[in-house]
Structures are given as structure tokens and as C-alpha cells.
Amino acid sequence: MNRYQWLVWMPRSNAGWLGVFAAVLLGGYALHWSAQGAQMSWQDLLAGLPQIADFISRTIPPDLDVLSRLVTPALETIQIALWGTLLAALIAAPLSLLAAGNLHMPWPLHQGARQLFNLIRSVNELILALIFVSAVGLGPFPGVLALALHGVGMLGKFFAESIEEIDAGPIEALQATGARPLQVIVFGVLPQVLTAWIAVVLYRFEVNLRSATVLGMVGAGGLGFELLSSLKLFKYQESATCIIVIAVMVIAADLLSSRLRRLIQQGART
């Protein structure tokens, strides 16, 4: 947008300016109402800064002697995120074909898939992990199940939206030649969405890696269990080491997935 294009968005009449003024007032009231409900208090935050500083001072220097003990939980966290992402993608892919509006699936199947995605996304991974821990016991497996189930809702939504944005020309051409629905999907839909799907799956892996560290706090294995144990025992220097390891893992995953996404996009252009 150049320096003149913003003029297009300016109201052209008094009624337009009144609408803008009313929208600003409504937005301001909504922010004030939500701040009251959230009990936001900057005074309490300022009063609590010494306690935050005291906690940080207790974590310095990090206890690097526990690094060798954290190798196995760190690998376990990666394994939880990897399998949670893979299972979610495998389940979400076929369901997203039902949820996409432009593929003209039967109405009950279409709405059922869309509402299933909404239902799954509404339940937090921690709650799902608690349910699976009670079902299959402690360990990394309930973490995998929690991330996979929640990931179905998230990936399914993104997959369906990417299908709805594809060019309808190849699909209509295949249908005109008498191609079967499965052939239309394989040769008309998947080639157009595969690059976007892979990018979303890589991003979801990053999210799952962060989430897997938290799921360990409810008994789902990984670094989260070690972090919670050190906090309960007031071993804050060990906690700092756990946090450093988690941060390094997340940064490494972000760099790797960003590199892979660029390579995939370059390959799609060529």
C-alpha cells in the first residue's frame, strides 16, 4: 500500500465517520470489560517483580551437571511430538476431504467432519493428556495420543481450508473426462495442496514439540516431567537447565522446519 492508497479506506460521509466512532467506542468498552474480568492489575505486577527477580536469581547459574540425565527425556519429547504429528496428519487428511466445501460431499458427512474438527480443537491438550493417562497409564504414549487427537482438529481445519482455495479447473477437467472421485482427489486435488499441507505439518511439529514439554507435567513423559520434578524439589538451577534444553530444542526445530519449508516452496516453483 502506497502513501495514497490508505485514502480509499477513509469514510466518505458523516454516517461513515459515525460508524468508525461507534466501532472505536465498542472496541474500547470490550477491552475495558475484558480487563475487569481478567482482573488485570499493573500495580500487582509491579509489586510482584521482586519475587520474579528472586526466582530468576535462584536459577543462576544453571546446573549443567544434569545435562546427561536430560538426554533421554529430551529424545522422548521429540519422539512424542513426531508421532503425535504423524498420526494427526494421517487421520486429518482423509477427514479434510469430507470437510472441504468445494468437493461437494454429502451434507451429513461434510457437516459431521467440520463439527468434529471444532469439537476436538475445543479441548486442550492437557485435558486430553489427563484423560489418556487415566486410560493407558503414565508415560509418553498418552502424550502421543493427546497431541494426535488435538492435532486432528487443527490440521483438519487447515487442510480443508487449503482444499477450498485450489483452482477448480483441473477438477472440472477430470470430471468431464469421467474420472472417478478417487481419481479426481489423487490427480486434481492432492497435487495442488500437497505443498501447503507439508508446510502446515512442519509447523504443527514445532507446536507439538513445545506442547510435549508441558504434557510431561501431567505424567505424559518427556522433559516436562523432569522440569516439574525439579520445581517441586526447589532445585531451581536444574529447572533452568531443563528450560534451556527445551529452548534449544524449539529453536532447532524452528530452524530445521523453516529450511525444509523453503526447500519445498522452491521445489514447487520449479
N, C-alpha and C positions, 0 to 999 in steps of 0.2 A: 504494500500500500504506500503510494507516494504522499507528499505533503498536502495534496489537494483532494485525494480520494476520500478522506475522512469526512469531507463536507457532505457526501452522499448520505451518511448516516445521521446527519443532524435533522431534527424535526422541521417540517416546512410550515407549521401553523401553530397557533396558540394551543389548540387541542393536543397537538403532539408534545409540546413542552409540558403541558399539564400531566400528560401520561408519564413522561420521564420523571417529573417531580413526584408523582404518586408512587412510581416504582422505587425511587430512591427512599421515600419515606417508609414504604412497606419493607424494603430490604433492611433499613436501619432498625425498624421495630423487630423484625425477625432476629437480627443479630443480638439486640438487647434482650429479647425474650430467651434466646438460647443461652446467653451468658448467665442469666439468672438461674436457669435450670441446671446448668453445668457448675454453678457456684464458683465461678471464676473470681479469684481474688489475688490481685497482684501484690497486695500487702502481705498475704500469707506466703507467697512465693519468695518475696524479698526476705521475710523473717526466716524462711527455711534454707536460705542459701548457705549459712554457716554449717548446717547439718550435711548438706550436699558436699561442701568442701571437706568436711571431716571424713565423710565416707571415701571420697577420692583419695585423700591423704593416706588412708589406711590401705589402699590398694597399691601404693607405690613403695618400693619397686615391685613389679610382678615377680612371682615365684616361678622362675624358669626351670626349676628342678623337676616340676611336674609335667614338663612337655612330653617326656617319653610315655607317661601314663595316659596322655590325651590322644595319642596316635590312633589307638583302636576306636575310641568313641568318635573321633573326627571322621575316620573312614566309615564308620557305621552311619553317621549323619549323611554322608554323601550317598551311601547305598540306599538309605531311606528315601532321600529326595529323588534319586534316579528311578527307583522302582515306582514310587508314587506318581511321578510324572509319566512314566511309560504306560502304566495301567490306565491312568486318566485319559491319555491320548487315544489308546486303543478302544476304550469304551465310548468316549465322546465323539469320535469320528463318525461312526455309523448313526448315532443318535442325532448329530447335527444335520445329517441329510434329511431327517424327518422334520427338524425344526425350521429349516430354511423355507421361507415363504414362496420363493420363486420356482421351487421344484414341484409345486402343486401336489403335495402328498395328501392323502385323505385327512379331512379336518380333524377327526379324533386323534390320529397319530401325530399330526402337526402340533395341535394344542397340548397334547399329553407330553410331548418331548420338551416343548418350551416351558411349560409349567414345572416339569421335573427339574430342569436346569435352575429355575427360580427357587424351587424348594431346597435343592441341595446347596445352592450358594447362600441361603439364609442361615445355615447352621455353621458356626465357626469350627475351624479345625480342632481346637482344644476340646470342644464338646464332643466332636466325633471321636477324638482320641480317647477320651474318658469312657465312651460307650464301648469302643473296641477293646480297651484294656480290661474292662469288666467281662468282655465276651471271650477273649483269647488269652488274657493274661499279660503280664509285664513283658517288655522287650521291644525291639524295633518293629516287629510285624504289625502291631496296632497303629504305629505311626505311619507305616506304608499305606495301610487301609484308609486311615483318616485323610491323608494327603491325596490318595487316589480318588476317594469319593468326592471330596470338596473340589478337586481339580476337574472332575467330570462336569460339574456345573459351570465353572469358569471357562474351561476350554471349549465346552459345547456351545456356549454363548458366542465366543469369538469365532469359532469355526462356522457356525450358522450365519453370522453377520458377513463373513468373508465370502460365503457362497452367494449371499443375496447381492453382492456387489460385482459379480462376474458379468462378462459380456454374454448376452443371451444368444448371439449369433451362432456360435458353434453348436449350442444345444439344439436350436431350431433346425440347423442343417442336418444334424444327426437324426433328429426325429422325422424330418422329411424323407430321409432315406430308409425309414422303417426300422431304425435301431431300437433295440430293447432298452428298458430303463437302466439295467445294469451297464450296458454299453455306453449309454449317454453319460452316466456318472463317471465311468472309467476314462472315457476319451474326451468328454466335453466339460466335466466339472473339475475333476482332480488336477488336470494339468494347469488350470487357471488358479487354483487355490493352494497348491502344494507348497509353494514358496512362503506364502503368508502363514500357513499352518506351522511350518517348521520354525519360523521366527517366533511365533506365539509359544510353541512348545519350549523353545530355549529360554524365553523369558519366564515361563512358568517354572522351569527348573530352578532358576535363580530364586524365585519366590519360595519354592518348596525347600530350598536349602536353608533359607532364613527361618522358615516355619518349623523345619525339622529340629532346629536347635531349641525351639520353645516347647515342642511337643515332649521332649525328654523330661521336662519338669513335671509332667503328669504320668511318668512311668513308661513313656514310649521310646526309651533308649536314646542314644546319641549324646552329644555334648551337653545338651540341656540338663541331663541327669547329673553330670559332673558339676555343672555350674550351680545347680540348686543345692547339691550336697555341700559344696564349699561355702555357699552363703549361709546355710543352716548352721554350719560349724564355725561361722565367723572367721573363716580363712579367706579374707578379702584379697590377699595377694594371689592366692590360687584362682579366685574368681576373676581377677584382672587378666591372668594368663588365659583362662577359658575365653574371655571376651576377645582378647587379641587373636586367638586362634580362629574364632568364629568370624571376626572381621576379615582376616586374611583369606579365609575360605570364600567368603562372599565376594570380596574384591577379585579374587582369581576367577571365580565363576562368571562374574560380570565381564571381565576382560576376555575370557575364552568365548562366551556366548556372543559378545559383540563382534569378535573376529569371525566367528562362524556365520553370523547373520550377514556380515559384509561380503563374505565369500559366496554365500548363497544368492544374494542380490546381484552380485557381479555375474555369477553363472546364469541367472535368469535373464539378464540383459543380453548376454551373448548367445 
